[in-house]
Amino acid sequence: MSLYQYQLKTTKNGLFNITDSVNEAVEESGIKGGIAVVYCPHTTGGITLNENTDPDVKSDFNLGMDKFVPDLPDFKHDEGNSAAHIKSSLVGASETIIIHEGRLLLGVWQAVYFAEFDAPRIRDFYVKIIAD
């Protein structure tokens, strides 16, 4: 088993494609079959899979999340980022992706994204490679 740590500097809220980093971890591990677990150790960010071709998907994601979880004046959390915490819980902190023949088994349109809900930040994310 191998663990890889990466950093990402976010300048705005939204989806940041981290597929290249996850592919790098898989390649460096030399594993031909197993799983890659991508994990975010932050309570105002998350990891998700989504479309990687049409950039409108990313902007629609942001618009939808903001409409679904607006920043409400009644929130009591002192830091003022309660909406970001809720969005993070909805998206989730990790994704598990199958590794087959040394490659991530992603759909044609899929990519791995870091979902930022409280930018700007310097974020860590981890990739754990587990062999069959």
Backbone as JSON, one array per atom type, in Angstrom:
{
  "sequence": "MSLYQYQLKTTKNGLFNITDSVNEAVEESGIKGGIAVVYCPHTTGGITLNENTDPDVKSDFNLGMDKFVPDLPDFKHDEGNSAAHIKSSLVGASETIIIHEGRLLLGVWQAVYFAEFDAPRIRDFYVKIIAD",
  "N": [[0.84, -1.18, 0.0], [0.42, 2.24, -0.72], [0.86, 5.68, 0.11], [0.11, 8.92, -0.91], [0.66, 12.4, -0.81], [-0.72, 15.52, -1.67], [-0.74, 19.01, -2.55], [-2.9, 21.78, -3.06], [-3.59, 24.93, -4.3], [-6.23, 27.0, -3.9], [-8.1, 29.54, -5.45], [-10.63, 30.39, -5.7], [-14.05, 29.43, -5.07], [-15.2, 26.22, -6.1], [-14.83, 23.55, -8.56], [-11.86, 21.71, -8.85], [-9.77, 20.13, -11.01], [-8.16, 17.22, -10.25], [-7.27, 14.93, -11.37], [-4.9, 14.31, -12.78], [-2.98, 14.27, -10.74], [-3.88, 12.08, -9.23], [-3.63, 10.04, -11.13], [-0.85, 10.13, -11.39], [-0.05, 9.17, -8.87], [-1.02, 6.54, -9.03], [0.51, 5.55, -11.18], [3.12, 5.89, -10.14], [3.0, 4.13, -8.01], [3.04, 1.64, -9.19], [1.12, -0.28, -9.16], [-1.05, -2.63, -10.62], [-3.63, -3.52, -10.35], [-6.39, -2.81, -8.24], [-7.46, -0.44, -5.83], [-7.89, 3.13, -5.71], [-8.02, 5.43, -3.22], [-9.18, 8.58, -2.75], [-8.78, 11.29, -0.7], [-9.95, 13.99, 1.29], [-8.89, 16.01, 3.88], [-10.34, 18.13, 5.01], [-12.9, 20.26, 6.37], [-14.4, 21.97, 4.86], [-14.2, 21.4, 2.23], [-14.19, 18.97, -0.45], [-14.26, 15.75, -2.18], [-15.01, 14.66, -5.42], [-16.48, 12.99, -8.27], [-16.91, 13.97, -11.61], [-18.11, 15.41, -14.72], [-15.66, 16.04, -17.26], [-15.39, 17.53, -19.56], [-17.18, 19.59, -20.63], [-16.97, 22.86, -19.67], [-19.07, 24.25, -18.56], [-20.36, 22.57, -16.84], [-18.93, 22.66, -14.44], [-19.34, 25.35, -13.63], [-22.12, 25.32, -13.44], [-22.38, 23.47, -11.38], [-21.34, 24.95, -9.21], [-23.22, 27.07, -9.14], [-25.57, 25.63, -8.65], [-24.97, 24.45, -6.13], [-24.73, 26.76, -4.56], [-27.33, 27.75, -4.72], [-28.76, 25.62, -3.63], [-27.66, 25.38, -1.08], [-27.66, 28.07, 0.44], [-25.89, 30.92, 1.85], [-26.93, 31.64, 4.88], [-28.24, 34.25, 6.93], [-29.0, 33.5, 9.48], [-27.32, 31.5, 10.36], [-25.16, 30.32, 12.92], [-22.46, 29.77, 13.35], [-19.3, 30.98, 14.17], [-17.2, 31.54, 12.35], [-18.4, 32.12, 9.97], [-18.76, 30.44, 7.78], [-20.66, 28.43, 7.46], [-22.3, 27.46, 5.38], [-20.37, 26.39, 3.67], [-19.44, 24.23, 5.2], [-21.71, 22.6, 5.22], [-22.04, 22.05, 2.46], [-19.69, 20.63, 2.03], [-20.2, 18.32, 3.55], [-22.31, 17.28, 2.07], [-21.12, 16.68, -0.42], [-18.99, 15.02, 0.32], [-16.03, 13.49, 1.75], [-14.33, 11.8, 0.37], [-13.46, 9.66, -2.45], [-13.6, 6.48, -4.01], [-11.83, 4.73, -6.38], [-11.62, 2.33, -8.9], [-8.7, 0.58, -9.88], [-7.49, -0.65, -12.82], [-5.57, -2.7, -14.84], [-3.39, -1.03, -14.39], [-4.41, 1.53, -14.56], [-6.69, 4.24, -13.77], [-10.08, 3.42, -13.5], [-12.09, 5.13, -14.97], [-15.03, 6.71, -16.29], [-15.63, 7.74, -19.7], [-16.15, 10.51, -19.72], [-15.49, 11.28, -17.17], [-13.8, 12.86, -14.39], [-11.6, 13.4, -11.6], [-12.28, 15.47, -8.91], [-11.36, 18.15, -6.71], [-13.44, 19.68, -4.53], [-13.95, 22.89, -3.71], [-15.15, 24.94, -1.17], [-14.67, 27.13, 0.41], [-12.86, 29.19, -0.33], [-10.18, 31.65, -0.54], [-7.74, 29.06, -0.23], [-5.06, 26.9, 0.94], [-4.89, 23.66, 0.19], [-4.75, 20.26, 1.27], [-4.67, 17.0, -0.13], [-5.06, 13.48, -0.2], [-3.92, 10.42, -1.64], [-4.51, 7.11, -1.51], [-3.22, 4.09, -2.39], [-4.28, 0.88, -2.94], [-3.51, -2.43, -3.37], [-4.82, -5.26, -5.21]],
  "CA": [[0.0, 0.0, 0.0], [1.18, 3.48, -0.85], [0.13, 6.9, 0.42], [0.67, 10.09, -1.57], [0.06, 13.65, -0.36], [-0.63, 16.6, -2.64], [-1.29, 20.3, -2.14], [-3.63, 22.53, -4.07], [-3.91, 26.3, -3.9], [-7.49, 27.41, -4.52], [-8.3, 30.99, -5.47], [-12.07, 30.64, -5.71], [-14.84, 28.23, -4.83], [-15.5, 25.48, -7.32], [-14.23, 22.25, -8.79], [-10.49, 21.73, -9.34], [-9.45, 18.82, -11.54], [-6.96, 16.64, -9.64], [-7.1, 13.61, -11.98], [-3.48, 14.08, -13.11], [-2.28, 13.89, -9.5], [-4.28, 10.72, -8.87], [-2.97, 9.18, -12.11], [0.57, 10.11, -11.02], [0.09, 8.26, -7.73], [-1.22, 5.17, -9.53], [1.68, 5.2, -11.97], [4.28, 5.78, -9.25], [2.84, 2.94, -7.15], [3.29, 0.44, -9.97], [0.01, -1.22, -8.96], [-1.82, -2.92, -11.85], [-5.03, -3.74, -10.0], [-6.71, -2.47, -6.86], [-8.28, 0.76, -5.72], [-7.3, 4.39, -5.26], [-8.91, 6.21, -2.36], [-8.79, 9.99, -2.75], [-9.35, 11.78, 0.56], [-9.79, 15.39, 1.66], [-8.97, 16.14, 5.34], [-10.85, 19.45, 5.35], [-14.36, 20.27, 6.61], [-15.07, 22.88, 3.94], [-13.85, 20.94, 0.89], [-14.6, 17.58, -0.66], [-13.77, 15.05, -3.36], [-16.12, 14.15, -6.2], [-16.27, 12.65, -9.68], [-17.88, 14.67, -12.44], [-17.74, 15.55, -16.12], [-14.4, 16.77, -17.46], [-15.31, 18.07, -20.92], [-17.9, 20.86, -20.77], [-16.7, 23.7, -18.5], [-20.33, 24.73, -17.97], [-20.74, 21.67, -15.74], [-18.32, 23.19, -13.21], [-20.04, 26.57, -13.21], [-23.47, 24.9, -13.02], [-22.21, 22.85, -10.07], [-21.23, 26.04, -8.24], [-24.5, 27.76, -9.07], [-26.51, 24.73, -7.98], [-24.63, 24.33, -4.71], [-25.06, 28.02, -3.89], [-28.8, 27.85, -4.62], [-29.22, 24.54, -2.75], [-27.19, 25.7, 0.28], [-27.28, 29.49, 0.49], [-25.32, 31.42, 3.09], [-28.07, 32.23, 5.59], [-27.87, 35.14, 8.04], [-29.33, 32.86, 10.76], [-26.26, 30.57, 10.77], [-24.53, 30.79, 14.15], [-21.02, 29.47, 13.36], [-18.54, 32.24, 14.26], [-16.32, 31.8, 11.2], [-19.2, 32.59, 8.85], [-18.67, 29.55, 6.63], [-21.54, 27.27, 7.69], [-22.72, 26.9, 4.1], [-19.26, 25.58, 3.18], [-19.44, 22.98, 5.95], [-22.85, 21.8, 4.76], [-21.71, 21.59, 1.11], [-18.66, 19.6, 2.18], [-20.85, 17.09, 4.0], [-23.12, 16.76, 0.97], [-20.24, 16.11, -1.44], [-18.23, 13.93, 0.93], [-14.6, 13.69, 1.92], [-13.49, 10.87, -0.39], [-13.96, 8.82, -3.54], [-12.85, 5.26, -4.25], [-11.82, 4.47, -7.82], [-10.99, 1.06, -9.26], [-7.51, 0.58, -10.74], [-7.51, -1.85, -13.67], [-4.47, -2.69, -15.8], [-2.52, 0.09, -14.09], [-5.05, 2.82, -14.85], [-7.97, 4.51, -13.12], [-11.22, 2.98, -14.29], [-13.03, 6.25, -15.03], [-15.84, 6.81, -17.49], [-15.09, 8.58, -20.76], [-16.3, 11.92, -19.4], [-15.24, 11.52, -15.76], [-12.54, 13.33, -13.81], [-11.6, 13.49, -10.14], [-12.24, 16.89, -8.56], [-11.39, 18.7, -5.37], [-14.52, 20.66, -4.45], [-13.62, 23.95, -2.76], [-16.32, 25.71, -0.76], [-14.28, 28.19, 1.34], [-11.62, 29.74, -0.89], [-8.98, 30.96, -1.0], [-7.1, 28.16, 0.74], [-4.09, 25.9, 0.5], [-5.54, 22.4, 0.58], [-4.09, 18.97, 1.12], [-5.48, 15.82, -0.38], [-4.28, 12.25, -0.14], [-4.29, 9.29, -2.49], [-4.06, 5.82, -0.95], [-3.31, 3.03, -3.4], [-4.4, -0.44, -2.3], [-3.44, -3.47, -4.39], [-5.7, -6.45, -5.09]],
  "C": [[0.88, 1.24, 0.0], [0.29, 4.68, -0.56], [0.86, 8.08, -0.2], [-0.09, 11.33, -1.09], [0.32, 14.72, -1.41], [-1.18, 17.88, -2.02], [-1.89, 20.99, -3.35], [-3.91, 23.91, -3.52], [-5.18, 26.71, -4.65], [-7.63, 28.93, -4.4], [-9.77, 31.37, -5.42], [-12.78, 29.33, -5.37], [-15.11, 27.54, -6.16], [-14.79, 24.15, -7.37], [-12.85, 22.42, -9.42], [-10.11, 20.31, -9.75], [-8.12, 18.33, -10.97], [-6.66, 15.25, -10.23], [-5.64, 13.32, -12.29], [-2.68, 13.66, -11.88], [-2.61, 12.45, -9.11], [-3.64, 9.72, -9.84], [-1.47, 9.04, -11.8], [0.82, 9.14, -9.86], [-0.04, 6.81, -8.17], [0.02, 4.71, -10.29], [2.91, 4.98, -11.08], [4.21, 4.52, -8.37], [3.2, 1.65, -7.87], [2.19, -0.6, -9.86], [-0.76, -1.4, -10.27], [-3.3, -3.12, -11.57], [-5.27, -3.44, -8.54], [-7.65, -1.29, -6.82], [-7.41, 1.96, -5.31], [-8.36, 5.1, -4.44], [-8.36, 7.63, -2.34], [-9.53, 10.65, -1.59], [-8.98, 13.24, 0.82], [-9.93, 15.53, 3.17], [-9.49, 17.5, 5.81], [-12.37, 19.42, 5.48], [-15.11, 21.27, 5.75], [-14.64, 22.61, 2.49], [-14.29, 19.51, 0.74], [-13.95, 17.02, -1.92], [-14.98, 14.49, -4.09], [-15.65, 13.76, -7.6], [-17.33, 13.41, -10.47], [-17.33, 14.78, -13.85], [-16.49, 16.4, -16.28], [-14.32, 17.46, -18.81], [-15.94, 19.45, -21.04], [-17.66, 21.72, -19.54], [-17.97, 24.25, -17.84], [-20.78, 23.84, -16.82], [-20.18, 22.2, -14.42], [-19.03, 24.45, -12.74], [-21.47, 26.26, -12.77], [-23.44, 24.24, -11.65], [-22.16, 23.93, -8.99], [-22.55, 26.76, -8.05], [-25.52, 26.91, -8.31], [-26.24, 24.59, -6.5], [-24.99, 25.6, -3.95], [-26.57, 28.21, -3.74], [-29.35, 26.83, -3.62], [-28.86, 24.82, -1.3], [-26.73, 27.16, 0.31], [-26.66, 29.84, 1.84], [-26.42, 32.2, 3.82], [-27.61, 33.11, 6.75], [-28.15, 34.52, 9.41], [-28.28, 31.84, 11.22], [-25.51, 31.16, 11.96], [-23.01, 30.58, 14.22], [-20.21, 30.75, 13.23], [-17.72, 32.56, 13.01], [-17.09, 32.27, 9.97], [-19.15, 31.7, 7.62], [-19.52, 28.29, 6.8], [-21.99, 26.64, 6.38], [-21.63, 26.0, 3.52], [-19.18, 24.24, 3.9], [-20.56, 22.05, 5.48], [-22.56, 21.23, 3.37], [-20.67, 20.48, 1.16], [-19.27, 18.27, 2.61], [-21.69, 16.46, 2.9], [-22.26, 16.08, -0.1], [-19.48, 14.91, -0.89], [-16.75, 14.17, 0.88], [-13.73, 12.79, 1.05], [-14.24, 10.22, -1.54], [-13.04, 7.62, -3.64], [-12.97, 4.91, -5.72], [-11.05, 3.18, -8.08], [-9.76, 1.33, -10.14], [-7.53, -0.74, -11.5], [-6.42, -1.69, -14.73], [-3.62, -1.43, -15.65], [-3.1, 1.47, -14.33], [-6.33, 2.97, -14.04], [-9.1, 4.1, -14.06], [-12.3, 4.06, -14.2], [-13.83, 6.17, -16.32], [-15.21, 7.8, -18.46], [-15.1, 10.06, -20.37], [-15.9, 12.27, -17.97], [-13.85, 12.05, -15.45], [-12.72, 13.35, -12.3], [-11.42, 14.97, -9.79], [-12.12, 17.11, -7.06], [-12.46, 19.78, -5.41], [-14.19, 21.66, -3.33], [-14.86, 24.8, -2.46], [-15.97, 26.9, 0.14], [-12.94, 28.81, 0.93], [-11.42, 31.19, -0.44], [-8.34, 30.15, 0.13], [-5.93, 27.43, 0.09], [-4.59, 24.59, 1.08], [-4.61, 21.23, 0.39], [-5.13, 17.97, 0.64], [-4.54, 14.63, -0.5], [-4.82, 11.23, -1.13], [-3.67, 8.05, -1.86], [-4.28, 4.76, -2.01], [-3.27, 1.68, -2.68], [-4.46, -1.49, -3.39], [-4.45, -4.58, -4.13], [-5.07, -7.47, -4.19]]
}
